[in-house]
Amino acid sequence: MEKYKLIKEIGDGTCGNVYKALNIEKNEIVAIKKMKRKFYFWEECMNLREAKSLRKLNHPNIVKLKEIVRENHELFFIFEHMECNLYQVMRDRHNPFTEAEIRSLVSQVLQGLAYMHKNGYFHRDLKPENLLVTHDVIKVADFGLAREVMSDPPYTDYVSTRWYRAPEVLLKSPFYTPAIDMWAVGAILAELFMLSPLFPGESEVDQIYRICAVLGTPDSSVWPEGMSLAHSMYFNFFQFPPTNLSDIIPNASLESIDLILRLCSWDPQKRPTAEQALQHPFFHVGSWVPCPLQDPFQPKMKQPGEAPKLELNLWDFGTESDDCFLGLTLAVKPSIPDRDAETHVLQQPREEFLFYTGYQDHSTQSVFWPLLSSDHNMNDVTNISSLSSAFLLGSQDASRSSTIGIPGPSTFSFPSVQPNLFDNSSFGPMMTLSSPIQHGHLFE
């Protein structure tokens, strides 16, 4: 340890003290974690969960372990130095974070978690203090409670700080999964908007009380395993109806509210994984710019003329109970340079499509609605079906149908529209989406 010069203490944890230090040989600032207990054998050091996990994990959003030093039966972890943690950033914040700032921070955390979970570890102690920040970069740190995904249960029931502890852990489940990390991300996401904890329980019972007050009381249809856990503990859930989370977090968008509710689902099996959460619309607001494609039904023409025009229109419909909050119309208008050439083009009516995500009581669904002109025959509307990993759009009449395949990875899944949901609607048929939209346009 002669090559390190301690500058100041920057943290005091259960297992060790953290110091800011200078590597004299490299003239580099580092963070040194000095473990509090003695280690008499090197094998003891290597068997520590923090050592085992960090030696295997190498990702831009996971704090880097540079070196492990054992000297005079004392153990030191040498880490890259980060300026502060997320708790300190929120504490010193005078104005709320912008949604773009929150989107950047949470997406980085999810990328680190996705890598960690994929490589067989889950953190078990995610909280703002364990997320280190330098400028606009955030990294997951403190792997003292990290555990291998494939390790044999039962697991300890004391993991994570209470405010970020998943309900299955509060109810002493010995078989929890990496979904407990996703619950913590949901609570942290809400806290970034509020600058205060979403579930600040003062005890384990009070913690469950506060969760019920926000999410509503679960039942066997919402979380059957949870009911069994509560019954085995002779615990009765507090009776609350679900709260409108937008009333608690008024500065959060509908997309962020939806993501928080998904991550903080009572049932861990219903929470998205880190990879799935990254595909949520919250992380893709305003990031998709459609590009015009060649009309597959229109022959290429050698005559010079104006290229097809792509029109993109957005409206804010407001948030009234019977209104959607965002509408988008995408239309392709081909220009015909020679009027005589029109006879060579398939005369097919064009359709414009309204695409939006979120409407009252169905905010988890995304829908295409054809917007038809007044003289359009409703019987000629294209019948659109829902597939699991790609979209195939074609004509009702199979004998004259032609299809357009729009490939896309099956990532973030939206539930199908309920039958008869929009019966008697003048909008015509709908298409639910089960994978991200690639660029494309349609002619019936």
N, C-alpha and C positions, 0 to 999 in steps of 0.2 A: 504493500500500500504506500510505499515511499514516493511513488510517482504521482500520488494524488494529494492535493492540498485542499482541506475542507474550508469552505467559505462561510456557510451559515446553514442552520437547520431549517428545512422548509416543510417538514411533516413529521407527525408522530402517530404511528398506527399501533394496532394490537400486537403485531408480530415484529415490527422494527421501526427505526427512525430513518428519515430520509434527509439527506444533506445535498446542498449544492456544492460542487467541488470543481477543481481545475486539474486536468491532466497536464502535468508540467511538461512531459515529454512531447505531447502533441499540441500543447497550448489550446486545449479543447475543454469547454464547459460540459460537465456531466452531472448526473444525479446518482448518488450512492445510497443504497438502502442497506443499513446495518441491522442484521437480525439480532433480536434481543436474547435469544437462548444460545447456548454453547453447542458447537458441533465438533465431536471428537473424531469422526471418521468421514472421509470424503464421500463414501456411499450414502451417508445420511443426507448430505447436501444435494446429491444428484437425484435422490428420491423425493425431494420436495416438489409439490405440485407446481409451484411457480417456476422452478428450474426446469422441470420436465416439459411443461407446456411452452414456455418462452424459447427454449432451445429449438423447438420444432416449428414455431410460428414466425413467419417473416412476411409482413404486409405493411404497406404505407400507413395504415390506420390502426396498427398495433404497435405499442411502444417497443423500441428495440433494446434487447438485452445485449450489451457489448461484452461483458466479462463477468465471471464469477471468481471471487478470491476468498480463500480460507486462510486465515493467519492467526496464530495463537488461539486456536479453537473458536475464533470469531468468523462469521460468514458475511461477505459483502456482495451485493448485486450492483453491478455498474450499468446504468441505463443512459440512453440519450437524454439530454436535458430538455424539458418543455417549460414554457414560461409560467403557466398557471393551470388550474383545473377549471372545469366548467362551472362548478359551484361558485368559485371566486369571480368568474366572469359575470354570472347572473347577479351576484351580490352587489357588485360595483356598477351594475347597469342602471342608468337613470331613465332611459327610454326603452320601450319594448323592442325586441328584435323584429326586424322585418321578416316577412315570410320567406323571402329569398335566403336570408341568413340562416333561418331555421332549417330550411330545405337542405342547404349545403352541409350544415353540421350533422343533421340526422342521417343524411345519405352516407356520409363518411363512416359514421358509427355502424350503420347497417352493412356497409361493405366489409368493415373489419370483422363483424360478427358472422357474416356469410362465409368468409374465409375460415374463421375459427371453427364454426360448426361443421363445415365441409371437411376440415382436417381433424375432426374427432374430439373437439373440446367445447364445453360451454362454460361461461364465465361465473355465473351464480352470484355475483356481487356488483352488478351494474348500478351505478349511481353517479350523479354529477361530479363527486369528488374523485372518482376513478376514471374520468374522461379528461385527459390532459390536452391543453390547447396552446398553440403558438401561432399567433396571427389568425389566419383562417383555416388552419389545419388542426384536426382533432384526432386523438388516438386513444384506444382502449388500453388501460393500464391496471396494475395490481391484480395479478393472477393467483393470489394466495389461496382463493377458494375455488379455483378452476378445477374442473373434473372432466375425465374422459367420457364421451357420450356412451361408449360401449362398456364402461365399467359396471360392475354388478351392483344393483341396489341391495338393501335399502340405503338411501342417502340420508345425511344428517338433515334435521328439520330446521336448523338455524343457518340460513344462508341469506345474504343480501341485507341491506339496511331495511328496516321495517316499511318505510314509505314506498319502497320500490319492490316489495316482496309480493310474489304472485299468490292468489288465493289458495291454490292447491298446497303451497308450502305453509301458509298460515294454518291450514287444516291438517298439517302433519302428514301429507302424502309421502310415502317412501319411494314413489316411482315417478317423480317428476322428470321432465325432459328439457331440452334447450328452449322450449316455449316459455320457460320462466324468464329467460333473457329478453324475449319479445315483449312480455308484460312490462318489464322495466323500461324498455325503449318507449312504449306507449306513455307511461307515466312521465318520463323525461321530456317527451315531445310536448305534452300538455304543459309541463312546467316552463318550457322555453317560451311559450305564449303568455303564460300567467305571471312568470317570475316568482312563483310561489308553488309549493307542492300541491298536486291534485288530491292525494290521499295522505294527509299528515297525521296519521294515527298516533296516539300516545301509548297504546298498548296493542297487543295482538287482537284482542276483542274489539277495541276501538278502531283498529285498522279495518276489520271486516265491516264494522258499522259504517265507516266513511265510504267504503267501496259500495256497499248496498245503497247508501244515500245518493250516490251518483248514477250507478248502473242499474239500480232496481234490484229487488230480491230475486235470486235465481230459483228455479224449480226443476223438476226432473226432466222437463222438456228442453230446458236451457243447458243444464249441466248435470246429467244423471250421476256421474262419478262423484261430483261434489256433494250431492245429497247423501250418498252412501258414506262419504267421509264425515259429514256433519252428524249423521245418525250414529256412527261408531263412536263419536266424541260426545254424544248427548248434547249437541249444539244446535240451537234454533236460530236461523237467520233472522236478522232484523227486517221488518216488513216495510218496504218502500216501493213506490212506483219509480220507474226510470226517469231521470231528470233530462231535460233538453240540454245537452252539453254546450250548445251555442249560447245559452244563457250564462253558463259559468265561464266560458272562454269566448266573449263576444268579438274579439279581434282575430279569431281563427276562421279560415275559409271552410266551406263545406267539405272540400277534399281532405283537409287536415282533420276535421272533426270525424269524418268517416274512418280515416286511418287510425286515429286514437281509439275509436270504439272497436275496431277490428283487433288491434294489438292488445287491448284490455278486455278481451272476451273472457267471460267466466270460464268457459270450457277451453283448456289449452289446445285441444285438437282443432279448434276453430280459429286459432290465431295464425296469421300468415307466418311463414318462415322469413328469414332475413332476405333471401333472394326474392321471394314473392312480394314482400313489402316494398322492395326497390322498384317493382313494376306498378305500384299504385299510382293513380293519376296525380296525387299530390306532388310527386317528383317529376312530373312531365307537363306541368301547366305551362302553356306557351312555348314549349320546346319543339313541338312538331310543326314543321312548315311544309305543307303539301306542295308537290311539284307536278306540273302538267305531264301527262303521259300521252303517247300517240294513241289515237282511237283505233282499236284493233279491228273495228268494223268498217273503217273508212280507208279506201285505197290511197296509196301515196300518189301525189300529183306532182308533176314536174314543173307545172306553171308557177311562176313566181307569185307570191301573194302573202297576205298577212297570216302569221302563225296563229294557231288556236289560242284563245284567251282563257285564263283561269281566274274566276272570280271567287273571292273569299269574303264573306260578310259575317260579322258577329253582332249579336244583340245581347243586352242584359235585360232579362225578363223580370228581374226582381225575385223576391223570395216569398211571395204570397203562397197560400196553401195549394192553390190549383195551378201554379206556374212553375216552369222549370227555370233554373237560374242562368242557363247559358244556352244560346242557340247558335248554330253554325250552318250556313248554307254554302255548299260547294258546287259550282256549276262549270261545265266545260262548254264553251261556245265555239265550235269550229268555224273558221272563215273559209268560204269557197271563192277562190280567185276567179273562176270562170263559171258564169251562170249555167252554161251548157253542160258543165261537168256535173251539175246536180243530179242529172238523170243516172249517173253512174254510182251515186252514193245510196246506200240502203236507206230508204225513207222510214226511219223509226223515230217515234216521239222520244224526246229527251226527258230525263227526270232530274230534278234537283233534290238533294238529300239534306235533311236537317238532322244533325248529330249532336246529342247532348248527353252528359253524364249527371244524373241526379234529378229526381223530381219527388214531390211529396210522397212519403211512405215507401218510395222505391229508389232511394238514393244510391243503392249498390248496383244499379243496372245502367247499361249504356244501350242506346237505342238509335237505329236509323229509321226515320220516317220519310217516305217519298213525299215531296211537295209537288203536287200536280196542278197543271193549269186547268182552268174551268172547262175547257173543251176536251179534256183527257178522259178516255173511257176507263172507268175503274176496273173493268174486267180485263184490261190489258196490262194491269200493273204486274210487275215482276214478282214472282213468289220467291221469297228469300228465306233460306233455311239456316239453321245454326249448326256449326260443326265444332269439334273440339280443338283443332290446332290450325285450321285454315278456313277461309271463307270461299265457298263456291256459289256464285250468283248466276242464276239462269232463268229461262222462260218457264211459265206454267206448262206449256205444251211440250212434252218431252220429245215429240217427233221433230220439232223445229227449234229445239233449244240449243244454245251455245253458251259456254260457261267461261268465266274469267276466274282464274285461281289467284288468290292473294296470299302468299305464304307468310307465315309468322310463327315464331316460337310460342309454344303454349306456356305462358308465364303467369300473368295475373288473371285469375278466372272470375268472371262475373256470373252470378246466378241467372238462369233463364227467366224470361218474362212469364208471369203467371198466366194461365189460360184465361181468356175472356176479360183480360185486364183493360183492354181498350176496345171491347166490342161496341158497336154503334158509333165508333169514332170516324170522323171524316178523313182521317189521315192515311188510311190504307194499311197495308201489312207492315210489320216491323221485323227488324233483324237484331238479335242479341249478339254481342261480341264475346268470344272466349279467348282471344289473343290480341296483341297489339295490332293496330291498323297500319298497314304499309300504304304506300302511295297508290292510288287507283281512281278510276272514274268509270261510270256505267252508261251504256245506252241500252234501252230495252230492245 
